[in-house]
Amino acid sequence: MYFDFHIHSRYSFDALMKPEKIIKIAKKRGLNGIAITDHNTIKGSMEAIRITKNEDFMVISGAEIATDCGDIIGLYIDDEIKSRKCLEVIDEIHAQGGIVVLPHPYKGHTLNNFWLSQIDLIEVFNARCSYEQNAKAVKLAQKIGKPGIAGSDAHLSSEIGICKTIIEFNNVRERLINSKISMIVKQSYPYRESISQSIKFGKNYSPISFSLYLGQAIIRFLQRKKY
């Protein structure tokens, strides 16, 4: 079965996709399940779970929390994470019986062996990270003995399913923890991140800022290189 464990919906400050659209696209691309991991909220995943109730499609609840050490993803959580302090966030996730994932470890993190020992999984391939960043993530997982996972980090519909984690549909949580998975991965195009940054400014800042970032996204799109 194919899963994408890192997707953002309109409940993130830098994305616009409705959970219903995410599910529709994921199914078309052959995915059997997803995790919606919006920034600092579980609203997107909760909405998706309601939509897919009684369907043969798995939605795993989650959120990507901004902490003082960098972003931390919680999977299988049913309540909002209140703290923004790294160790407290990890404790809150575990208190709910959730799984702690370190996403894109070499992108915006202050890594420390003490709190790293408390996580459950490392995102060893993030579609929006460079080859070098992902290679370092693989080495980090090996060094501290943590299982790896892949995620598209999709903010746009074109990114959904770029990274597929292959795992049996039954006992998904257990197999993640025990690293009984394999992956099909592909890098996203750099201009897509500029688009999501434009969305962020459009949702939170002035129209002028939005126009500037959108212009940058268009330029990157025109100058894009194929991988």
C-alpha positions as CSV (number, residue, x, y, z in Angstrom):
1,M,0.0,0.0,0.0
2,Y,1.2,3.5,-0.8
3,F,1.2,6.4,1.7
4,D,2.3,10.1,1.7
5,F,2.9,11.1,5.3
6,H,3.5,14.8,4.9
7,I,0.8,17.0,3.3
8,H,-0.5,20.5,4.0
9,S,-4.0,21.7,3.6
10,R,-5.6,25.2,3.6
11,Y,-5.3,25.1,7.4
12,S,-1.6,25.8,7.0
13,F,-0.6,29.4,6.6
14,D,1.2,28.6,3.4
15,A,-1.2,26.3,1.6
16,L,-4.6,26.5,0.0
17,M,-5.8,22.9,-0.7
18,K,-9.0,21.7,0.8
19,P,-8.8,18.3,2.6
20,E,-11.4,17.0,0.2
21,K,-9.3,17.9,-2.8
22,I,-6.2,16.4,-1.3
23,I,-8.0,13.1,-0.8
24,K,-9.4,13.1,-4.3
25,I,-5.9,13.7,-5.8
26,A,-4.3,11.2,-3.6
27,K,-6.7,8.5,-4.7
28,K,-6.1,9.4,-8.4
29,R,-2.4,9.0,-7.9
30,G,-2.8,5.5,-6.4
31,L,-2.3,6.4,-2.7
32,N,-4.0,4.2,-0.2
33,G,-3.5,6.6,2.7
34,I,-2.1,10.0,3.7
35,A,-1.2,12.1,6.8
36,I,-2.2,15.7,6.7
37,T,0.3,17.6,8.9
38,D,-0.7,21.2,8.9
39,H,1.4,23.8,10.6
40,N,0.4,24.0,14.3
41,T,-3.0,22.4,14.0
42,I,-4.8,19.1,13.5
43,K,-7.8,20.8,11.8
44,G,-7.0,19.6,8.3
45,S,-6.5,16.0,9.3
46,M,-9.6,15.9,11.4
47,E,-11.7,17.2,8.5
48,A,-10.1,14.7,6.2
49,I,-10.9,11.9,8.6
50,R,-14.6,12.9,8.7
51,I,-14.7,13.0,4.9
52,T,-13.2,9.5,4.6
53,K,-15.3,7.8,7.3
54,N,-16.3,4.3,6.3
55,E,-14.1,4.5,3.1
56,D,-11.3,2.2,2.2
57,F,-8.8,5.0,2.5
58,M,-6.7,5.8,5.5
59,V,-6.2,9.3,6.9
60,I,-3.7,9.6,9.8
61,S,-4.2,12.6,12.0
62,G,-1.2,14.9,12.5
63,A,0.3,18.3,12.7
64,E,3.7,19.9,12.1
65,I,4.5,22.0,15.2
66,A,7.0,24.9,15.2
67,T,9.2,24.6,18.2
68,D,12.3,26.3,19.6
69,C,14.4,23.5,18.1
70,G,12.6,23.4,14.7
71,D,9.6,21.7,13.3
72,I,8.3,18.5,14.9
73,I,5.5,16.3,13.4
74,G,3.1,14.4,15.6
75,L,1.2,11.5,14.0
76,Y,-1.8,9.7,15.5
77,I,-2.8,12.7,17.7
78,D,-6.4,13.7,18.4
79,D,-5.9,16.9,20.4
80,E,-4.1,20.1,19.5
81,I,-0.5,20.5,20.7
82,K,-0.4,23.4,23.1
83,S,3.3,23.9,23.8
84,R,5.8,25.3,21.4
85,K,8.8,24.1,23.4
86,C,10.6,21.1,21.8
87,L,10.7,18.6,24.7
88,E,7.2,19.6,25.9
89,V,5.8,19.1,22.3
90,I,7.4,15.6,22.2
91,D,5.9,14.8,25.6
92,E,2.4,16.0,24.5
93,I,2.5,13.8,21.4
94,H,3.6,10.8,23.3
95,A,1.0,11.4,26.0
96,Q,-1.6,11.0,23.3
97,G,-0.1,7.8,22.1
98,G,1.3,9.5,19.0
99,I,4.4,9.1,17.0
100,V,7.1,11.9,16.9
101,V,8.7,12.5,13.5
102,L,11.6,14.8,12.9
103,P,10.9,16.3,9.4
104,H,13.7,17.7,7.2
105,P,16.3,17.7,10.0
106,Y,18.8,19.8,8.1
107,K,16.3,22.5,7.3
108,G,15.6,24.9,10.1
109,H,16.6,22.8,13.1
110,T,18.9,23.1,16.0
111,L,19.9,19.5,16.5
112,N,20.7,18.2,20.0
113,N,21.4,14.6,21.0
114,F,19.3,14.9,24.1
115,W,16.0,15.7,22.4
116,L,16.8,13.7,19.3
117,S,16.8,10.6,21.5
118,Q,13.2,11.3,22.3
119,I,11.9,11.1,18.7
120,D,10.5,8.0,17.0
121,L,11.2,8.6,13.3
122,I,13.3,10.8,11.1
123,E,12.1,12.0,7.7
124,V,15.1,10.8,5.7
125,F,13.7,12.1,2.4
126,N,11.7,15.3,2.0
127,A,10.8,16.2,-1.5
128,R,11.4,19.9,-0.9
129,C,14.9,19.3,0.5
130,S,18.1,19.1,-1.5
131,Y,20.0,15.9,-2.2
132,E,22.6,16.9,0.3
133,Q,20.1,17.6,3.0
134,N,18.4,14.3,2.5
135,A,21.7,12.4,2.4
136,K,22.6,13.9,5.8
137,A,19.2,13.0,7.2
138,V,19.9,9.4,6.2
139,K,23.2,9.4,8.0
140,L,21.6,11.0,11.1
141,A,19.0,8.3,11.3
142,Q,21.7,5.6,11.0
143,K,23.9,7.3,13.6
144,I,21.2,7.6,16.3
145,G,19.4,4.4,15.3
146,K,16.0,5.8,14.3
147,P,13.7,4.4,11.6
148,G,13.4,6.5,8.4
149,I,10.3,7.8,6.7
150,A,9.6,9.8,3.5
151,G,7.3,12.7,2.9
152,S,6.4,14.9,0.0
153,D,5.8,18.0,2.2
154,A,3.1,18.8,-0.4
155,H,1.7,22.3,-0.2
156,L,0.5,22.2,-3.8
157,S,-1.6,19.6,-5.6
158,S,1.2,18.8,-8.0
159,E,3.3,17.6,-5.1
160,I,0.9,15.1,-3.6
161,G,2.4,11.6,-3.8
162,I,5.8,12.6,-5.0
163,C,7.2,10.6,-2.1
164,K,5.4,7.3,-1.5
165,T,6.1,5.2,1.6
166,I,5.2,1.5,0.9
167,I,3.8,-0.2,3.9
168,E,1.1,-2.8,4.7
169,F,-2.3,-1.3,5.3
170,N,-2.8,-3.2,8.5
171,N,-0.8,-2.2,11.6
172,V,0.6,0.9,9.9
173,R,1.6,2.5,13.2
174,E,3.5,-0.5,14.4
175,R,5.3,-1.0,11.1
176,L,6.3,2.7,11.0
177,I,7.9,2.3,14.5
178,N,9.6,-0.9,13.5
179,S,10.8,0.5,10.1
180,K,9.0,-2.2,8.1
181,I,8.7,0.1,5.1
182,S,10.2,1.0,1.8
183,M,10.0,4.2,-0.3
184,I,9.6,5.6,-3.8
185,V,11.0,9.1,-3.8
186,K,11.4,12.1,-6.1
187,Q,12.5,15.7,-5.5
188,S,10.0,18.5,-6.0
189,Y,10.9,21.6,-8.1
190,P,12.4,24.5,-6.1
191,Y,9.9,27.0,-7.6
192,R,7.0,25.2,-5.8
193,E,8.4,26.4,-2.4
194,S,8.4,29.9,-3.7
195,I,4.7,29.5,-4.6
196,S,3.8,28.3,-1.1
197,Q,5.8,31.2,0.4
198,S,3.7,33.5,-1.9
199,I,0.6,31.9,-0.5
200,K,1.9,32.5,3.0
201,F,2.4,36.2,2.3
202,G,-0.9,36.5,0.5
203,K,-2.8,35.0,3.5
204,N,-0.9,36.9,6.2
205,Y,0.6,40.1,4.8
206,S,0.1,42.9,2.4
207,P,-0.9,42.6,-1.3
208,I,2.5,44.2,-2.2
209,S,4.4,41.5,-0.4
210,F,2.3,38.8,-2.0
211,S,3.0,40.3,-5.5
212,L,6.7,40.3,-4.9
213,Y,6.8,36.7,-3.7
214,L,4.5,35.6,-6.5
215,G,6.8,37.3,-9.0
216,Q,9.8,35.4,-7.6
217,A,7.8,32.1,-7.9
218,I,7.1,32.8,-11.6
219,I,10.7,33.6,-12.3
220,R,11.8,30.4,-10.7
221,F,9.2,28.5,-12.7
222,L,10.5,29.9,-15.9
223,Q,14.1,29.1,-14.9
224,R,13.4,25.7,-13.5
225,K,15.6,22.7,-14.3
226,K,14.4,19.1,-14.6
227,Y,15.8,16.6,-12.1
